[in-house]
Amino acid sequence: MRRPLIRRLVRFAVSLAVLVLAAFAMIHLIPGDPVRASLGPAAPVELVETRRAALGLDLPPHEQLAAYVSGLVTGDMGTSFLTGEPVTAVIAARLPNTLALALLATVVALLAAVPLGMWAAVRTENGRNRGTEATFGSVTSAVVAIPEFLYAIALVAVFAIGLGLLPPAGKAGPESYLLPVLALALGPAAMIARIARVETLRVLGTDYVRLARAKRLPAARLHLRHVLPNTLTATLTLGGLLLGSLIAGSVLVEYVFAWPGLGGKIVEAITQKDYPVAQGVILVYGAIVLLVNLLVDVVLGVLDPTSAIKES
């Protein structure tokens, strides 16, 4: 495990360095002067120059990069153009709400998808129940194809506005989690269910499952004790990867539900040209995705040592 782990850590470090460079370059790739764009065309020249100097944008690019990296190491991601609040404070106030949505959506997706995928595999094993197989494939494909923000709009229209059962927006209690979590979980659940079905079919065709059936083990014991653990490796790996994508992909869902997370903040920062905040949020999103991918790789290597051997 040592060589694959070192290789993964090096790959993570390189990816993180590229992410930092991309985040730093973001503010320099904006057409025109980002400070002028944020303050407006009527802002006095003195105010623009003072703000540029305060942000270090009047320094040469290499000195700006050194100051930016040094700030990241010490936890300083700059200050908001609009409020003067530290970017780290903005992110710290909203990141827990985004993580809560993503974690809950991942758990809901796994709890719904694994039993559904296993049921579909058992029902369609050896070419049986072609209708069930076709229906399962068509429905899950359609669910995966629909973007999360469309689910969010539909859920608000039906359950909040139409039926009045749940709050349409904001974070006001446990019930306010239901619609945004469901909007985020539907697509990943359908994808994981498809993977779980394929993995279950593979496990059902192995020799030890045939032997267990020859011993006439009860179906529940066979599926829970012998099939489920061997199905979960690939399923949990995909679930871990989806967690990272859900954290970064919750932007529009949070915006639809006016959820006090990073998604709504980055939309607000971009529309109001608050570039340091947008820069910091993008960097945090990217770092979380990279970290989750690294953890998934390490956990997979522990659960399935053959993957580490193959990589080395």
Secondary structure, DSSP 8 states (H G I E B T S, - for coil): -HHHHHHHHHHHHHHHHHHHHHHHHHHHHSSS-HHHHHH-TTS-HHHHHHHHHHHTTTS-HHHHHHHHHHHHHTT---B-TTT--BHHHHHHHHHHHHHHHHHHHHHHHHHHHHHHHHHHHHHTGGG--HHHHHHHHHHHHHHHHS-HHHHHHHHIIIIIIIS--S-SSS--SGGGGHHHHHHHHHHHHHHHHHHHHHHHHHHHTSHHHHHHHHTT--HHHIIIIIIHHHHHHHHHHHHHHHHHHHHHHTHHHHHHTT-SSHHHHHHHHHHTT-HHHHHHHHHHHHHHHHHHHHHHHHHHHHH-HHHHHHH-
